[in-house]
């Protein structure tokens, strides 16, 4: 099973990369684009366990390693 994890900063946390992208877009005259947020996507293959066990492993990896729960949120999607 393949999972995709989207990690991004929580609302209210300053997104420095997002602000840099937004400034670059404004410099290129894309003035209508606002509130840019930058995140990261991590893809994981989980083999040899049930679907529930695979999802739990991905959830555990997110909590332990992939996201900082103080400032980040994550979303897990199963992909085909």
C-alpha positions as CSV (number, residue, x, y, z in Angstrom):
1,X,0.0,0.0,0.0
2,X,1.2,3.5,-0.8
3,X,0.5,6.5,1.3
4,X,1.0,10.1,0.8
5,X,1.5,12.4,3.7
6,X,1.1,16.2,3.4
7,X,2.8,18.1,6.2
8,X,2.2,21.8,6.6
9,X,2.5,24.4,9.3
10,X,-0.6,25.0,11.5
11,X,-2.6,28.1,11.0
12,X,-1.1,31.0,12.9
13,X,2.5,29.7,12.6
14,X,4.6,32.1,10.4
15,X,5.4,30.4,7.1
16,X,8.6,32.0,6.0
17,X,8.9,30.0,2.8
18,X,5.3,30.8,1.9
19,X,6.0,34.5,2.4
20,X,9.1,34.3,0.2
21,X,7.1,32.6,-2.5
22,X,4.3,35.1,-2.2
23,X,6.8,38.0,-2.5
24,X,8.3,36.4,-5.6
25,X,4.9,36.0,-7.2
26,X,4.1,39.6,-6.4
27,X,7.4,40.7,-8.0
28,X,6.3,38.8,-11.1
29,X,2.9,40.7,-11.1
30,X,0.8,37.8,-9.8
31,X,-0.9,40.3,-7.5
32,X,-4.2,38.3,-7.1
33,X,-2.4,35.4,-5.3
34,X,-2.4,35.7,-1.5
35,X,-1.8,33.7,1.7
36,X,0.7,31.2,0.1
37,X,1.6,28.3,2.4
38,X,4.4,25.8,1.7
39,X,4.3,22.2,2.8
40,X,6.0,19.0,2.0
41,X,4.7,15.7,0.5
42,X,6.2,12.4,1.6
43,X,5.3,9.1,-0.1
44,X,5.6,5.8,1.7
45,X,5.1,2.2,0.6
46,X,4.1,-0.2,3.4
47,X,4.2,-3.9,2.6
48,X,3.5,-7.1,4.4
49,X,0.8,-5.9,6.8
50,X,-3.0,-5.4,6.8
51,X,-4.5,-2.2,5.6
52,X,-5.3,-1.1,9.2
53,X,-1.8,-2.0,10.4
54,X,-0.2,-0.1,7.5
55,X,-2.3,3.0,8.2
56,X,-1.4,2.8,11.9
57,X,2.3,2.6,11.0
58,X,2.1,5.6,8.8
59,X,0.3,7.5,11.6
60,X,3.0,6.5,14.1
61,X,5.7,7.6,11.7
62,X,4.0,11.0,11.3
63,X,3.8,11.5,15.0
64,X,7.3,10.4,15.8
65,X,9.4,11.6,12.8
66,X,7.6,13.4,9.9
67,X,5.8,16.2,11.7
68,X,6.4,18.4,14.7
69,X,3.0,18.3,16.4
70,X,3.6,21.6,18.1
71,X,3.7,23.6,14.9
72,X,2.7,21.3,12.1
73,X,-0.3,19.3,11.0
74,X,-0.4,16.4,8.6
75,X,-2.9,14.6,6.4
76,X,-2.6,11.0,5.3
77,X,-4.0,9.8,2.0
78,X,-3.9,6.2,0.6
79,X,-2.9,6.4,-3.1
80,X,-3.3,3.8,-5.8
